[in-house]
Every structure is written in structure tokens, then in C-alpha cells.
Amino acid sequence: MVTGWSGLHRLYLRSSLWWVYPMISFPAIGWALRGEPWFRQPGFFIFSLIVVIGLAEAIITALTPDERWDQRHNPDSGRVSANGWAPVLIAIGSLIVGAMLGMTVMAIALEGFFLSRRG
């Protein structure tokens, strides 16, 4: 959940496209930090989109049923997952953080849009 923007979760799950997130998010946040104020730069919004996508993937991963998880990630290993409430709590936390981040980014973007139209 914390490192979704960097693609580490995809590297851990042995995804072949794990490098896409850092390839987009690192230059985007660097682009945002060059400007003043940094949170009004286009790179910040691109980075925020990657973070929201990572949070959505955390929710989807956390709510994947154990049988389906074992079928996809533990075939032929003989392991059986029994997660309980931990994934549900992770999904709830991801949803709360994602909603707060989404509302914050939307408020900043709309404020900038309306201030630029007024002036």
C-alpha cells in the first residue's frame, strides 16, 4: 500500500511490467518539484494518479479470495492461504487514503482552474 507508486508490489508478484510505475512516477514527481508551488504542477497530478492506481490495486489484491490467490500465485506449491481480517483492514485503509488523496488533488485542480478563469 505504501509503495504502490514505485511498483514494488508488482515486482514482488513477479509481474513482467513492474517497471512501468517507477518509469512514470519518478520523472513526474521530479517535474513537480521543479516548479513553485510544486502541488500545482502537472507532474504532481500524474504522480497522484499513479498513487491512486496503486491504492486501487491494493484494494483488489486485498479482497482477492484465498482460493483464487493460491490458484494464481501458489500453483503446485501445496500452500493454502488463510488470511482472515487483515486484507479487509488493508482494503479499508487503502480506500480511506485513496479517497482523501483523490479529494485533495481534485480540490487543488479545481481551485487552480477557477482561479485561472477568474483572472
C-alpha positions in Angstrom: 0.0 0.0 0.0 2.8 2.4 0.9 5.0 1.7 -2.1 2.3 1.3 -4.8 3.7 4.3 -6.7 7.1 2.6 -7.1 5.8 -0.7 -8.5 7.4 -2.8 -5.8 4.2 -4.8 -5.3 4.3 -5.8 -8.9 8.0 -6.8 -8.6 7.1 -8.9 -5.6 4.3 -10.6 -7.5 6.7 -11.3 -10.4 4.8 -9.1 -12.9 6.7 -8.5 -16.2 5.6 -4.8 -16.3 6.6 -3.9 -12.8 8.9 -1.1 -14.1 6.0 0.9 -15.6 5.1 2.7 -12.4 8.5 4.0 -11.4 9.2 4.9 -15.1 6.2 7.2 -14.9 6.1 8.3 -11.3 9.8 9.3 -10.7 10.0 11.7 -13.6 6.5 13.1 -12.7 7.4 13.9 -9.1 10.7 15.4 -10.3 8.8 17.5 -12.7 6.5 18.7 -10.0 9.3 19.5 -7.6 10.9 21.9 -10.1 8.0 24.3 -10.1 6.7 26.6 -7.5 4.3 25.7 -5.9 5.0 22.0 -6.5 1.5 20.8 -5.9 0.1 22.9 -8.8 2.4 21.3 -11.4 1.2 18.7 -13.9 3.8 16.2 -12.6 2.0 16.2 -9.2 -1.3 15.2 -10.8 0.4 12.5 -12.8 2.1 11.2 -9.7 -1.2 11.3 -7.8 -2.9 9.3 -10.5 -0.2 6.6 -10.1 -0.7 6.6 -6.4 -4.5 6.2 -6.7 -3.9 3.3 -9.2 -1.6 1.7 -6.7 -4.2 2.1 -3.9 -6.9 0.5 -6.2 -4.6 -2.4 -6.8 -4.0 -2.8 -3.1 -7.8 -3.0 -2.6 -8.2 -5.5 -5.4 -5.3 -7.6 -4.1 -6.5 -7.5 -0.5 -10.0 -8.6 -1.4 -9.0 -11.4 -3.7 -10.4 -14.7 -2.3 -7.8 -17.0 -0.9 -8.6 -19.8 -3.3 -8.1 -17.5 -6.3 -4.9 -16.1 -4.8 -3.5 -19.6 -4.3 -4.6 -20.6 -7.8 -2.8 -17.6 -9.4 0.3 -17.2 -7.2 0.8 -20.5 -5.4 0.0 -23.2 -8.0 1.6 -26.6 -7.4 3.1 -25.4 -4.1 0.7 -27.1 -1.8 0.3 -23.8 0.2 -3.1 -22.8 1.3 -3.7 -19.2 2.3 -5.9 -18.3 5.3 -5.8 -14.5 5.7 -8.8 -13.6 7.8 -9.4 -9.9 8.6 -6.0 -8.4 7.7 -6.7 -8.0 4.0 -10.1 -6.4 4.7 -8.5 -3.9 7.0 -5.8 -3.1 4.4 -8.5 -2.6 1.8 -10.4 -0.2 4.2 -7.2 1.7 4.9 -6.4 1.9 1.2 -9.9 3.2 0.4 -9.7 5.9 3.1 -6.2 7.1 1.9 -7.3 6.9 -1.7 -10.4 8.9 -1.1 -8.5 11.6 0.9 -5.8 11.9 -1.8 -8.4 12.0 -4.6 -10.4 14.7 -2.9 -7.3 16.7 -2.2 -6.0 16.5 -5.7 -9.4 17.4 -7.1 -9.7 20.4 -4.8 -6.2 21.7 -5.8 -7.0 21.2 -9.5 -10.4 22.8 -9.4 -9.1 25.8 -7.4 -6.4 26.3 -10.0 -8.9 26.0 -12.8 -11.3 28.5 -11.3 -8.6 31.0 -10.3 -7.1 30.9 -13.8 -10.6 31.6 -15.3 -11.3 34.5 -12.9 -8.1 36.4 -13.6 
